Each structure stands twice: as structure tokens, then as C-alpha cells.
Amino acid sequence: MKKRGDYLFVEKDNDVYTVSLTPELQDDIGTVGYVEFKDEDNVKKGDALAKLEASKTVLDIPAPIGGKVVEKNTKLENDPKLLNSPDDKQNWLVKLSEVDESAFDQLKNA
């Protein structure tokens, strides 16, 4: 099941929630040239997941939901342009667990 919040997709697969950029956000920020992940293992909604530098802007990506960061797409650190890929298997940022199911349900359907 895929939902969206704050121009981010959140896709649920069992108990893992994958956060990625929506095509609209990809278009708005332009080509990503730099990704720096935050060190936090537990995030609340609104906490920064990563800092992006792109051709049109520099921004912190806020967590659309809270949870425990179980995986970061570290390939982005060496190849940040993967965030501009239409391929969901390449353009994700982080994977979360221990997410409040009701918070996920409150996000808009994708």
C-alpha cells in the first residue's frame, strides 16, 4: 500500500515503510547532486531524514511519519542522481519500522 505525505511517498510492505520522493518533488528540486543522511535512528514526524542539494534548491527532507530508521539508501551518497530515477527500487531514501499504523493511515492515498 502506498500513501503520500509532504510530497513524499510512503510505501508499506509488511512492517517496513519505504520513504521516497514523489515525481512532483523530483521535478521541483531538479537534479540532485548531493545527499547527506541524518544520524538519527528514531525519527518523529517532521524530523529531517536527509539533506539534499539539487540544481534548484537545498533542503532538508522531513519525515512524513515517525518510526525507527532500519535502512538508508547509502548508494545515494555516491550517486545522488538516483533520486531522480523513476525506478522505485533506486529512488528511495530510508526504510522505517515501528511506525504508528494510525499515523500511516492518516496519510493521503497515492
C-alpha positions as CSV (number, residue, x, y, z in Angstrom):
1,M,0.0,0.0,0.0
2,K,1.4,3.4,-1.0
3,K,0.4,6.7,0.6
4,R,1.8,10.2,0.3
5,G,2.6,13.0,2.7
6,D,4.6,16.2,2.3
7,Y,5.5,15.4,-1.3
8,L,6.9,12.1,-0.3
9,F,5.7,8.6,-1.0
10,V,5.4,6.1,1.9
11,E,5.0,2.5,0.8
12,K,4.1,-0.2,3.3
13,D,5.5,-3.7,2.8
14,N,4.7,-5.9,5.8
15,D,6.2,-3.9,8.7
16,V,8.6,-1.8,6.7
17,Y,7.7,1.6,5.3
18,T,9.8,2.9,2.4
19,V,10.1,6.7,2.0
20,S,10.8,8.1,-1.5
21,L,10.3,11.4,-3.4
22,T,7.2,12.0,-5.5
23,P,7.7,12.8,-9.1
24,E,6.4,16.4,-8.3
25,L,9.1,16.9,-5.7
26,Q,11.7,15.4,-8.1
27,D,10.7,17.9,-10.7
28,D,10.5,20.9,-8.3
29,I,14.0,20.4,-6.9
30,G,15.8,19.4,-10.1
31,T,18.8,17.1,-10.4
32,V,20.1,16.0,-7.1
33,G,23.8,16.4,-6.7
34,Y,24.4,15.7,-3.0
35,V,22.7,13.6,-0.3
36,E,23.6,13.6,3.4
37,F,21.7,11.4,5.8
38,K,21.0,12.4,9.3
39,D,22.4,10.2,12.1
40,E,19.1,9.7,13.9
41,D,17.9,6.2,14.3
42,N,14.5,7.2,15.6
43,V,12.5,10.0,13.9
44,K,9.3,11.8,14.7
45,K,7.1,13.2,12.0
46,G,8.8,16.4,10.7
47,D,12.3,15.4,11.8
48,A,14.9,15.7,9.0
49,L,15.8,12.4,7.3
50,A,18.4,13.8,4.9
51,K,19.7,17.0,3.4
52,L,19.6,17.3,-0.4
53,E,21.4,19.7,-2.6
54,A,19.9,19.9,-6.1
55,S,20.1,22.1,-9.1
56,K,17.1,24.3,-8.0
57,T,17.4,24.2,-4.1
58,V,18.9,22.9,-0.9
59,L,16.5,21.3,1.5
60,D,16.0,19.0,4.4
61,I,13.6,16.2,3.8
62,P,11.1,15.9,6.7
63,A,9.9,12.5,7.8
64,P,6.2,12.2,6.8
65,I,5.7,9.7,9.7
66,G,7.7,8.7,12.7
67,G,9.5,5.4,13.2
68,K,12.8,3.7,13.5
69,V,15.2,4.0,10.6
70,V,16.2,0.5,9.7
71,E,17.9,1.2,6.4
72,K,19.3,4.2,4.4
73,N,19.8,4.1,0.7
74,T,23.5,4.7,1.0
75,K,24.0,4.3,-2.7
76,L,22.7,7.9,-3.0
77,E,25.8,9.2,-1.2
78,N,27.9,8.1,-4.2
79,D,25.3,8.5,-6.9
80,P,22.7,11.1,-5.7
81,K,21.2,11.3,-9.2
82,L,19.4,8.0,-8.4
83,L,16.9,10.1,-6.5
84,N,15.8,11.5,-9.9
85,S,15.2,8.0,-11.3
86,P,11.6,6.9,-11.9
87,D,12.6,3.4,-10.6
88,D,11.2,2.8,-7.1
89,K,13.9,0.4,-6.4
90,Q,16.6,3.1,-6.8
91,N,15.0,6.4,-5.7
92,W,14.0,5.6,-2.1
93,L,15.6,7.5,0.9
94,V,15.0,5.4,4.0
95,K,13.1,2.5,5.3
96,L,11.3,2.7,8.6
97,S,9.8,0.2,11.1
98,E,7.9,0.7,14.4
99,V,5.6,3.1,12.7
100,D,2.3,4.0,14.3
101,E,-0.2,2.4,11.9
102,S,-2.8,5.1,12.6
103,A,-0.3,7.8,11.5
104,F,0.3,5.9,8.3
105,D,-3.5,5.5,7.7
106,Q,-3.9,9.3,8.0
107,L,-1.7,10.0,5.0
108,K,-3.3,10.5,1.7
109,N,-3.7,7.6,-0.7
110,A,-1.2,7.7,-3.5
